[in-house]
Amino acid sequence: MFDIAVIEDPAAAEASLDPTRARLLAALAEPASATMLAARVGLPRQKVNYHLRALEQHGLIELVEERRKGNVTERVMRATAASYVISPAALSAVRPDPAQSPDRLSARWLLAVAARLVQDVGALITGAERAKKRVATFAVDATVRFASAADRAAFAEELTSTLTALVARYHDEAAPGGREHRVVLALHPNVTAPTDTTSKES
């Protein structure tokens, strides 16, 4: 099982977004049979089997083992990943294109760049799996607390100039056998997860 998988096929994306199938995918983080799942999610076994066939057809779950119980063969299934991301490639006709309105101060442009990142890295992962190779990537995730909007603007300008100098130092247009790499930097307000205020009885 992968930690995360990218869904690129439109039909697989549709299957994963169905509420019942999404529940079954989450439940199949641990291997289970249709009978076990039916008891776990409170659905008839026949209905669970119907949804499992659809999920398996789209490669979202896989067979772990088959168990013989009397005259019945029980299939134990497991999700192919712990979590999934739907690539914009699944919505090819309406996927965002950062080149249409490049504005580094626009939140919507940032969203388009992020969508392209998901699409590109998803395609790289798919290709690497087929070739049985690893993808050379690098990421930094940090949080910075600014005292003022002026400090934030100064930080952005310094970050831009530093990155521009770094790219200029290492970029070699004429390097034989060289391969282009995309560098994406983003700065946005941190999103705080909502606090669970539900009271619990002791």
Biotite code that builds the C-alpha atoms (Angstrom):
import biotite.structure as struc

atoms = struc.array([
    struc.Atom([0.000, 0.000, 0.000], chain_id="A", res_id=1, res_name="MET", atom_name="CA", element="C"),
    struc.Atom([1.243, 3.472, -0.933], chain_id="A", res_id=2, res_name="PHE", atom_name="CA", element="C"),
    struc.Atom([1.031, 6.401, 1.492], chain_id="A", res_id=3, res_name="ASP", atom_name="CA", element="C"),
    struc.Atom([-0.625, 8.464, -1.228], chain_id="A", res_id=4, res_name="ILE", atom_name="CA", element="C"),
    struc.Atom([-1.731, 7.794, -4.800], chain_id="A", res_id=5, res_name="ALA", atom_name="CA", element="C"),
    struc.Atom([-2.778, 10.115, -7.612], chain_id="A", res_id=6, res_name="VAL", atom_name="CA", element="C"),
    struc.Atom([-5.984, 9.382, -9.513], chain_id="A", res_id=7, res_name="ILE", atom_name="CA", element="C"),
    struc.Atom([-5.676, 10.417, -13.156], chain_id="A", res_id=8, res_name="GLU", atom_name="CA", element="C"),
    struc.Atom([-8.530, 8.471, -14.750], chain_id="A", res_id=9, res_name="ASP", atom_name="CA", element="C"),
    struc.Atom([-11.904, 10.317, -14.810], chain_id="A", res_id=10, res_name="PRO", atom_name="CA", element="C"),
    struc.Atom([-13.900, 7.144, -14.121], chain_id="A", res_id=11, res_name="ALA", atom_name="CA", element="C"),
    struc.Atom([-11.682, 6.269, -11.156], chain_id="A", res_id=12, res_name="ALA", atom_name="CA", element="C"),
    struc.Atom([-12.090, 9.806, -9.825], chain_id="A", res_id=13, res_name="ALA", atom_name="CA", element="C"),
    struc.Atom([-15.865, 9.497, -10.102], chain_id="A", res_id=14, res_name="GLU", atom_name="CA", element="C"),
    struc.Atom([-15.784, 6.161, -8.267], chain_id="A", res_id=15, res_name="ALA", atom_name="CA", element="C"),
    struc.Atom([-13.663, 7.569, -5.445], chain_id="A", res_id=16, res_name="SER", atom_name="CA", element="C"),
    struc.Atom([-15.972, 10.560, -4.949], chain_id="A", res_id=17, res_name="LEU", atom_name="CA", element="C"),
    struc.Atom([-19.056, 8.436, -4.366], chain_id="A", res_id=18, res_name="ASP", atom_name="CA", element="C"),
    struc.Atom([-19.751, 8.818, -0.600], chain_id="A", res_id=19, res_name="PRO", atom_name="CA", element="C"),
    struc.Atom([-20.330, 5.104, 0.010], chain_id="A", res_id=20, res_name="THR", atom_name="CA", element="C"),
    struc.Atom([-17.249, 4.050, -1.934], chain_id="A", res_id=21, res_name="ARG", atom_name="CA", element="C"),
    struc.Atom([-15.174, 6.699, -0.177], chain_id="A", res_id=22, res_name="ALA", atom_name="CA", element="C"),
    struc.Atom([-16.254, 5.171, 3.168], chain_id="A", res_id=23, res_name="ARG", atom_name="CA", element="C"),
    struc.Atom([-15.261, 1.725, 1.948], chain_id="A", res_id=24, res_name="LEU", atom_name="CA", element="C"),
    struc.Atom([-11.887, 3.009, 0.743], chain_id="A", res_id=25, res_name="LEU", atom_name="CA", element="C"),
    struc.Atom([-11.227, 4.504, 4.163], chain_id="A", res_id=26, res_name="ALA", atom_name="CA", element="C"),
    struc.Atom([-12.300, 1.277, 5.879], chain_id="A", res_id=27, res_name="ALA", atom_name="CA", element="C"),
    struc.Atom([-9.986, -0.732, 3.616], chain_id="A", res_id=28, res_name="LEU", atom_name="CA", element="C"),
    struc.Atom([-6.873, 0.890, 5.020], chain_id="A", res_id=29, res_name="ALA", atom_name="CA", element="C"),
    struc.Atom([-6.834, -2.491, 6.767], chain_id="A", res_id=30, res_name="GLU", atom_name="CA", element="C"),
    struc.Atom([-7.596, -5.648, 4.738], chain_id="A", res_id=31, res_name="PRO", atom_name="CA", element="C"),
    struc.Atom([-11.181, -6.861, 5.032], chain_id="A", res_id=32, res_name="ALA", atom_name="CA", element="C"),
    struc.Atom([-13.747, -9.022, 3.285], chain_id="A", res_id=33, res_name="SER", atom_name="CA", element="C"),
    struc.Atom([-17.170, -7.888, 2.093], chain_id="A", res_id=34, res_name="ALA", atom_name="CA", element="C"),
    struc.Atom([-18.742, -9.566, 5.115], chain_id="A", res_id=35, res_name="THR", atom_name="CA", element="C"),
    struc.Atom([-16.405, -7.744, 7.507], chain_id="A", res_id=36, res_name="MET", atom_name="CA", element="C"),
    struc.Atom([-16.982, -4.429, 5.748], chain_id="A", res_id=37, res_name="LEU", atom_name="CA", element="C"),
    struc.Atom([-20.751, -4.870, 5.766], chain_id="A", res_id=38, res_name="ALA", atom_name="CA", element="C"),
    struc.Atom([-20.695, -5.171, 9.550], chain_id="A", res_id=39, res_name="ALA", atom_name="CA", element="C"),
    struc.Atom([-18.254, -2.290, 9.860], chain_id="A", res_id=40, res_name="ARG", atom_name="CA", element="C"),
    struc.Atom([-20.134, 0.256, 7.745], chain_id="A", res_id=41, res_name="VAL", atom_name="CA", element="C"),
    struc.Atom([-23.674, -1.007, 8.328], chain_id="A", res_id=42, res_name="GLY", atom_name="CA", element="C"),
    struc.Atom([-24.556, -1.963, 4.747], chain_id="A", res_id=43, res_name="LEU", atom_name="CA", element="C"),
    struc.Atom([-25.873, -5.209, 3.210], chain_id="A", res_id=44, res_name="PRO", atom_name="CA", element="C"),
    struc.Atom([-23.081, -7.493, 2.007], chain_id="A", res_id=45, res_name="ARG", atom_name="CA", element="C"),
    struc.Atom([-24.505, -7.583, -1.534], chain_id="A", res_id=46, res_name="GLN", atom_name="CA", element="C"),
    struc.Atom([-24.345, -3.795, -1.751], chain_id="A", res_id=47, res_name="LYS", atom_name="CA", element="C"),
    struc.Atom([-20.801, -3.774, -0.392], chain_id="A", res_id=48, res_name="VAL", atom_name="CA", element="C"),
    struc.Atom([-19.778, -6.365, -2.990], chain_id="A", res_id=49, res_name="ASN", atom_name="CA", element="C"),
    struc.Atom([-21.248, -4.187, -5.751], chain_id="A", res_id=50, res_name="TYR", atom_name="CA", element="C"),
    struc.Atom([-19.185, -1.181, -4.692], chain_id="A", res_id=51, res_name="HIS", atom_name="CA", element="C"),
    struc.Atom([-16.039, -3.266, -4.145], chain_id="A", res_id=52, res_name="LEU", atom_name="CA", element="C"),
    struc.Atom([-16.214, -4.543, -7.721], chain_id="A", res_id=53, res_name="ARG", atom_name="CA", element="C"),
    struc.Atom([-16.335, -0.963, -8.994], chain_id="A", res_id=54, res_name="ALA", atom_name="CA", element="C"),
    struc.Atom([-13.399, 0.110, -6.813], chain_id="A", res_id=55, res_name="LEU", atom_name="CA", element="C"),
    struc.Atom([-11.338, -2.901, -7.896], chain_id="A", res_id=56, res_name="GLU", atom_name="CA", element="C"),
    struc.Atom([-12.148, -2.269, -11.542], chain_id="A", res_id=57, res_name="GLN", atom_name="CA", element="C"),
    struc.Atom([-10.589, 1.197, -11.261], chain_id="A", res_id=58, res_name="HIS", atom_name="CA", element="C"),
    struc.Atom([-7.499, 0.010, -9.361], chain_id="A", res_id=59, res_name="GLY", atom_name="CA", element="C"),
    struc.Atom([-8.423, 1.672, -6.078], chain_id="A", res_id=60, res_name="LEU", atom_name="CA", element="C"),
    struc.Atom([-8.452, -1.587, -4.116], chain_id="A", res_id=61, res_name="ILE", atom_name="CA", element="C"),
    struc.Atom([-6.592, -4.849, -4.587], chain_id="A", res_id=62, res_name="GLU", atom_name="CA", element="C"),
    struc.Atom([-6.937, -8.494, -3.642], chain_id="A", res_id=63, res_name="LEU", atom_name="CA", element="C"),
    struc.Atom([-4.832, -9.499, -0.637], chain_id="A", res_id=64, res_name="VAL", atom_name="CA", element="C"),
    struc.Atom([-5.915, -13.119, -0.257], chain_id="A", res_id=65, res_name="GLU", atom_name="CA", element="C"),
    struc.Atom([-8.725, -15.580, -0.822], chain_id="A", res_id=66, res_name="GLU", atom_name="CA", element="C"),
    struc.Atom([-10.094, -17.629, 2.053], chain_id="A", res_id=67, res_name="ARG", atom_name="CA", element="C"),
    struc.Atom([-12.148, -20.779, 1.676], chain_id="A", res_id=68, res_name="ARG", atom_name="CA", element="C"),
    struc.Atom([-15.125, -20.962, 4.039], chain_id="A", res_id=69, res_name="LYS", atom_name="CA", element="C"),
    struc.Atom([-17.198, -24.067, 3.358], chain_id="A", res_id=70, res_name="GLY", atom_name="CA", element="C"),
    struc.Atom([-18.502, -23.769, -0.188], chain_id="A", res_id=71, res_name="ASN", atom_name="CA", element="C"),
    struc.Atom([-17.754, -20.048, -0.336], chain_id="A", res_id=72, res_name="VAL", atom_name="CA", element="C"),
    struc.Atom([-14.502, -18.334, -1.298], chain_id="A", res_id=73, res_name="THR", atom_name="CA", element="C"),
    struc.Atom([-14.085, -15.092, 0.635], chain_id="A", res_id=74, res_name="GLU", atom_name="CA", element="C"),
    struc.Atom([-12.023, -12.354, -1.013], chain_id="A", res_id=75, res_name="ARG", atom_name="CA", element="C"),
    struc.Atom([-10.006, -10.114, 1.309], chain_id="A", res_id=76, res_name="VAL", atom_name="CA", element="C"),
    struc.Atom([-9.403, -6.677, -0.194], chain_id="A", res_id=77, res_name="MET", atom_name="CA", element="C"),
    struc.Atom([-7.262, -3.675, 0.696], chain_id="A", res_id=78, res_name="ARG", atom_name="CA", element="C"),
    struc.Atom([-7.030, -0.095, -0.570], chain_id="A", res_id=79, res_name="ALA", atom_name="CA", element="C"),
    struc.Atom([-4.060, 0.503, -2.867], chain_id="A", res_id=80, res_name="THR", atom_name="CA", element="C"),
    struc.Atom([-3.174, 3.660, -0.917], chain_id="A", res_id=81, res_name="ALA", atom_name="CA", element="C"),
    struc.Atom([-3.819, 5.216, 2.471], chain_id="A", res_id=82, res_name="ALA", atom_name="CA", element="C"),
    struc.Atom([-5.007, 8.427, 0.786], chain_id="A", res_id=83, res_name="SER", atom_name="CA", element="C"),
    struc.Atom([-5.716, 9.698, -2.709], chain_id="A", res_id=84, res_name="TYR", atom_name="CA", element="C"),
    struc.Atom([-5.346, 12.940, -4.663], chain_id="A", res_id=85, res_name="VAL", atom_name="CA", element="C"),
    struc.Atom([-7.339, 13.560, -7.829], chain_id="A", res_id=86, res_name="ILE", atom_name="CA", element="C"),
    struc.Atom([-5.150, 14.978, -10.587], chain_id="A", res_id=87, res_name="SER", atom_name="CA", element="C"),
    struc.Atom([-6.444, 17.820, -12.770], chain_id="A", res_id=88, res_name="PRO", atom_name="CA", element="C"),
    struc.Atom([-5.697, 15.409, -15.627], chain_id="A", res_id=89, res_name="ALA", atom_name="CA", element="C"),
    struc.Atom([-8.969, 13.692, -14.681], chain_id="A", res_id=90, res_name="ALA", atom_name="CA", element="C"),
    struc.Atom([-10.723, 16.935, -15.711], chain_id="A", res_id=91, res_name="LEU", atom_name="CA", element="C"),
    struc.Atom([-8.676, 17.529, -18.846], chain_id="A", res_id=92, res_name="SER", atom_name="CA", element="C"),
    struc.Atom([-11.241, 19.767, -20.556], chain_id="A", res_id=93, res_name="ALA", atom_name="CA", element="C"),
    struc.Atom([-11.449, 22.214, -17.639], chain_id="A", res_id=94, res_name="VAL", atom_name="CA", element="C"),
    struc.Atom([-8.135, 21.777, -15.827], chain_id="A", res_id=95, res_name="ARG", atom_name="CA", element="C"),
    struc.Atom([-6.464, 25.050, -14.802], chain_id="A", res_id=96, res_name="PRO", atom_name="CA", element="C"),
    struc.Atom([-3.659, 26.499, -16.897], chain_id="A", res_id=97, res_name="ASP", atom_name="CA", element="C"),
    struc.Atom([-1.257, 28.834, -15.025], chain_id="A", res_id=98, res_name="PRO", atom_name="CA", element="C"),
    struc.Atom([-0.041, 30.237, -18.351], chain_id="A", res_id=99, res_name="ALA", atom_name="CA", element="C"),
    struc.Atom([-3.405, 31.871, -19.040], chain_id="A", res_id=100, res_name="GLN", atom_name="CA", element="C"),
    struc.Atom([-3.060, 34.614, -16.422], chain_id="A", res_id=101, res_name="SER", atom_name="CA", element="C"),
    struc.Atom([0.332, 34.590, -14.685], chain_id="A", res_id=102, res_name="PRO", atom_name="CA", element="C"),
    struc.Atom([-0.018, 36.848, -11.661], chain_id="A", res_id=103, res_name="ASP", atom_name="CA", element="C"),
    struc.Atom([2.219, 35.935, -8.725], chain_id="A", res_id=104, res_name="ARG", atom_name="CA", element="C"),
    struc.Atom([0.028, 37.940, -6.339], chain_id="A", res_id=105, res_name="LEU", atom_name="CA", element="C"),
    struc.Atom([-3.189, 36.153, -7.317], chain_id="A", res_id=106, res_name="SER", atom_name="CA", element="C"),
    struc.Atom([-4.496, 33.379, -5.063], chain_id="A", res_id=107, res_name="ALA", atom_name="CA", element="C"),
    struc.Atom([-6.292, 31.802, -8.022], chain_id="A", res_id=108, res_name="ARG", atom_name="CA", element="C"),
    struc.Atom([-3.073, 31.716, -10.034], chain_id="A", res_id=109, res_name="TRP", atom_name="CA", element="C"),
    struc.Atom([-1.390, 30.056, -7.051], chain_id="A", res_id=110, res_name="LEU", atom_name="CA", element="C"),
    struc.Atom([-4.170, 27.466, -7.081], chain_id="A", res_id=111, res_name="LEU", atom_name="CA", element="C"),
    struc.Atom([-3.577, 26.856, -10.801], chain_id="A", res_id=112, res_name="ALA", atom_name="CA", element="C"),
    struc.Atom([0.151, 26.387, -10.162], chain_id="A", res_id=113, res_name="VAL", atom_name="CA", element="C"),
    struc.Atom([-0.599, 23.960, -7.324], chain_id="A", res_id=114, res_name="ALA", atom_name="CA", element="C"),
    struc.Atom([-2.961, 22.021, -9.586], chain_id="A", res_id=115, res_name="ALA", atom_name="CA", element="C"),
    struc.Atom([-0.258, 21.760, -12.245], chain_id="A", res_id=116, res_name="ARG", atom_name="CA", element="C"),
    struc.Atom([2.147, 20.521, -9.559], chain_id="A", res_id=117, res_name="LEU", atom_name="CA", element="C"),
    struc.Atom([-0.272, 17.730, -8.612], chain_id="A", res_id=118, res_name="VAL", atom_name="CA", element="C"),
    struc.Atom([-0.741, 16.826, -12.268], chain_id="A", res_id=119, res_name="GLN", atom_name="CA", element="C"),
    struc.Atom([2.982, 16.818, -13.102], chain_id="A", res_id=120, res_name="ASP", atom_name="CA", element="C"),
    struc.Atom([4.104, 14.909, -10.015], chain_id="A", res_id=121, res_name="VAL", atom_name="CA", element="C"),
    struc.Atom([1.247, 12.445, -10.473], chain_id="A", res_id=122, res_name="GLY", atom_name="CA", element="C"),
    struc.Atom([2.365, 11.766, -14.049], chain_id="A", res_id=123, res_name="ALA", atom_name="CA", element="C"),
    struc.Atom([5.977, 11.354, -12.866], chain_id="A", res_id=124, res_name="LEU", atom_name="CA", element="C"),
    struc.Atom([4.918, 8.863, -10.182], chain_id="A", res_id=125, res_name="ILE", atom_name="CA", element="C"),
    struc.Atom([2.876, 6.869, -12.688], chain_id="A", res_id=126, res_name="THR", atom_name="CA", element="C"),
    struc.Atom([5.773, 6.731, -15.136], chain_id="A", res_id=127, res_name="GLY", atom_name="CA", element="C"),
    struc.Atom([8.281, 5.854, -12.423], chain_id="A", res_id=128, res_name="ALA", atom_name="CA", element="C"),
    struc.Atom([6.104, 2.988, -11.184], chain_id="A", res_id=129, res_name="GLU", atom_name="CA", element="C"),
    struc.Atom([5.915, 1.535, -14.678], chain_id="A", res_id=130, res_name="ARG", atom_name="CA", element="C"),
    struc.Atom([9.685, 1.849, -15.101], chain_id="A", res_id=131, res_name="ALA", atom_name="CA", element="C"),
    struc.Atom([10.289, 0.659, -11.515], chain_id="A", res_id=132, res_name="LYS", atom_name="CA", element="C"),
    struc.Atom([12.350, 3.764, -10.765], chain_id="A", res_id=133, res_name="LYS", atom_name="CA", element="C"),
    struc.Atom([12.264, 6.539, -8.184], chain_id="A", res_id=134, res_name="ARG", atom_name="CA", element="C"),
    struc.Atom([11.439, 10.163, -8.946], chain_id="A", res_id=135, res_name="VAL", atom_name="CA", element="C"),
    struc.Atom([14.082, 12.737, -7.965], chain_id="A", res_id=136, res_name="ALA", atom_name="CA", element="C"),
    struc.Atom([12.141, 15.390, -6.050], chain_id="A", res_id=137, res_name="THR", atom_name="CA", element="C"),
    struc.Atom([12.740, 17.762, -3.168], chain_id="A", res_id=138, res_name="PHE", atom_name="CA", element="C"),
    struc.Atom([10.335, 19.787, -1.044], chain_id="A", res_id=139, res_name="ALA", atom_name="CA", element="C"),
    struc.Atom([10.490, 22.272, 1.805], chain_id="A", res_id=140, res_name="VAL", atom_name="CA", element="C"),
    struc.Atom([7.497, 23.032, 4.012], chain_id="A", res_id=141, res_name="ASP", atom_name="CA", element="C"),
    struc.Atom([7.872, 25.805, 6.583], chain_id="A", res_id=142, res_name="ALA", atom_name="CA", element="C"),
    struc.Atom([5.787, 28.285, 8.557], chain_id="A", res_id=143, res_name="THR", atom_name="CA", element="C"),
    struc.Atom([6.835, 31.886, 9.163], chain_id="A", res_id=144, res_name="VAL", atom_name="CA", element="C"),
    struc.Atom([4.989, 34.418, 11.368], chain_id="A", res_id=145, res_name="ARG", atom_name="CA", element="C"),
    struc.Atom([5.276, 37.989, 10.077], chain_id="A", res_id=146, res_name="PHE", atom_name="CA", element="C"),
    struc.Atom([5.001, 40.966, 12.393], chain_id="A", res_id=147, res_name="ALA", atom_name="CA", element="C"),
    struc.Atom([3.509, 43.128, 9.643], chain_id="A", res_id=148, res_name="SER", atom_name="CA", element="C"),
    struc.Atom([2.392, 43.222, 6.018], chain_id="A", res_id=149, res_name="ALA", atom_name="CA", element="C"),
    struc.Atom([5.559, 45.193, 5.255], chain_id="A", res_id=150, res_name="ALA", atom_name="CA", element="C"),
    struc.Atom([7.697, 42.369, 6.615], chain_id="A", res_id=151, res_name="ASP", atom_name="CA", element="C"),
    struc.Atom([5.767, 39.882, 4.498], chain_id="A", res_id=152, res_name="ARG", atom_name="CA", element="C"),
    struc.Atom([6.360, 41.965, 1.377], chain_id="A", res_id=153, res_name="ALA", atom_name="CA", element="C"),
    struc.Atom([10.071, 42.309, 2.174], chain_id="A", res_id=154, res_name="ALA", atom_name="CA", element="C"),
    struc.Atom([10.326, 38.565, 2.720], chain_id="A", res_id=155, res_name="PHE", atom_name="CA", element="C"),
    struc.Atom([8.695, 37.882, -0.642], chain_id="A", res_id=156, res_name="ALA", atom_name="CA", element="C"),
    struc.Atom([11.036, 40.265, -2.442], chain_id="A", res_id=157, res_name="GLU", atom_name="CA", element="C"),
    struc.Atom([14.141, 38.794, -0.795], chain_id="A", res_id=158, res_name="GLU", atom_name="CA", element="C"),
    struc.Atom([12.939, 35.268, -1.536], chain_id="A", res_id=159, res_name="LEU", atom_name="CA", element="C"),
    struc.Atom([12.392, 36.208, -5.185], chain_id="A", res_id=160, res_name="THR", atom_name="CA", element="C"),
    struc.Atom([15.834, 37.760, -5.596], chain_id="A", res_id=161, res_name="SER", atom_name="CA", element="C"),
    struc.Atom([17.535, 34.841, -3.840], chain_id="A", res_id=162, res_name="THR", atom_name="CA", element="C"),
    struc.Atom([15.770, 32.260, -5.996], chain_id="A", res_id=163, res_name="LEU", atom_name="CA", element="C"),
    struc.Atom([16.448, 34.235, -9.176], chain_id="A", res_id=164, res_name="THR", atom_name="CA", element="C"),
    struc.Atom([20.180, 34.324, -8.372], chain_id="A", res_id=165, res_name="ALA", atom_name="CA", element="C"),
    struc.Atom([20.224, 30.628, -7.484], chain_id="A", res_id=166, res_name="LEU", atom_name="CA", element="C"),
    struc.Atom([18.483, 29.627, -10.716], chain_id="A", res_id=167, res_name="VAL", atom_name="CA", element="C"),
    struc.Atom([20.852, 31.807, -12.756], chain_id="A", res_id=168, res_name="ALA", atom_name="CA", element="C"),
    struc.Atom([23.849, 30.177, -11.087], chain_id="A", res_id=169, res_name="ARG", atom_name="CA", element="C"),
    struc.Atom([22.825, 26.583, -11.831], chain_id="A", res_id=170, res_name="TYR", atom_name="CA", element="C"),
    struc.Atom([20.794, 26.832, -15.043], chain_id="A", res_id=171, res_name="HIS", atom_name="CA", element="C"),
    struc.Atom([22.779, 25.605, -18.047], chain_id="A", res_id=172, res_name="ASP", atom_name="CA", element="C"),
    struc.Atom([20.844, 25.834, -21.300], chain_id="A", res_id=173, res_name="GLU", atom_name="CA", element="C"),
    struc.Atom([23.585, 24.060, -23.268], chain_id="A", res_id=174, res_name="ALA", atom_name="CA", element="C"),
    struc.Atom([24.338, 21.218, -20.812], chain_id="A", res_id=175, res_name="ALA", atom_name="CA", element="C"),
    struc.Atom([24.526, 17.950, -22.801], chain_id="A", res_id=176, res_name="PRO", atom_name="CA", element="C"),
    struc.Atom([22.134, 15.427, -21.319], chain_id="A", res_id=177, res_name="GLY", atom_name="CA", element="C"),
    struc.Atom([20.758, 17.997, -18.907], chain_id="A", res_id=178, res_name="GLY", atom_name="CA", element="C"),
    struc.Atom([17.154, 17.788, -17.723], chain_id="A", res_id=179, res_name="ARG", atom_name="CA", element="C"),
    struc.Atom([14.901, 20.662, -16.817], chain_id="A", res_id=180, res_name="GLU", atom_name="CA", element="C"),
    struc.Atom([13.395, 20.774, -13.332], chain_id="A", res_id=181, res_name="HIS", atom_name="CA", element="C"),
    struc.Atom([10.495, 22.960, -12.225], chain_id="A", res_id=182, res_name="ARG", atom_name="CA", element="C"),
    struc.Atom([10.861, 24.991, -9.016], chain_id="A", res_id=183, res_name="VAL", atom_name="CA", element="C"),
    struc.Atom([7.688, 26.135, -7.283], chain_id="A", res_id=184, res_name="VAL", atom_name="CA", element="C"),
    struc.Atom([7.631, 28.473, -4.273], chain_id="A", res_id=185, res_name="LEU", atom_name="CA", element="C"),
    struc.Atom([4.405, 29.522, -2.622], chain_id="A", res_id=186, res_name="ALA", atom_name="CA", element="C"),
    struc.Atom([3.511, 31.865, 0.194], chain_id="A", res_id=187, res_name="LEU", atom_name="CA", element="C"),
    struc.Atom([-0.007, 31.982, 1.622], chain_id="A", res_id=188, res_name="HIS", atom_name="CA", element="C"),
    struc.Atom([-1.723, 32.532, 4.974], chain_id="A", res_id=189, res_name="PRO", atom_name="CA", element="C"),
    struc.Atom([-1.709, 29.423, 7.132], chain_id="A", res_id=190, res_name="ASN", atom_name="CA", element="C"),
    struc.Atom([-5.044, 27.628, 7.367], chain_id="A", res_id=191, res_name="VAL", atom_name="CA", element="C"),
    struc.Atom([-5.844, 26.580, 10.920], chain_id="A", res_id=192, res_name="THR", atom_name="CA", element="C"),
    struc.Atom([-7.845, 23.392, 11.319], chain_id="A", res_id=193, res_name="ALA", atom_name="CA", element="C"),
    struc.Atom([-11.198, 24.051, 13.018], chain_id="A", res_id=194, res_name="PRO", atom_name="CA", element="C"),
    struc.Atom([-11.246, 23.230, 16.712], chain_id="A", res_id=195, res_name="THR", atom_name="CA", element="C"),
    struc.Atom([-13.583, 20.441, 17.718], chain_id="A", res_id=196, res_name="ASP", atom_name="CA", element="C"),
    struc.Atom([-15.861, 22.055, 20.263], chain_id="A", res_id=197, res_name="THR", atom_name="CA", element="C"),
    struc.Atom([-18.184, 19.082, 20.568], chain_id="A", res_id=198, res_name="THR", atom_name="CA", element="C"),
    struc.Atom([-18.804, 18.411, 24.231], chain_id="A", res_id=199, res_name="SER", atom_name="CA", element="C"),
    struc.Atom([-18.241, 14.886, 25.421], chain_id="A", res_id=200, res_name="LYS", atom_name="CA", element="C"),
    struc.Atom([-20.087, 13.222, 28.257], chain_id="A", res_id=201, res_name="GLU", atom_name="CA", element="C"),
    struc.Atom([-17.882, 11.802, 30.947], chain_id="A", res_id=202, res_name="SER", atom_name="CA", element="C"),
])
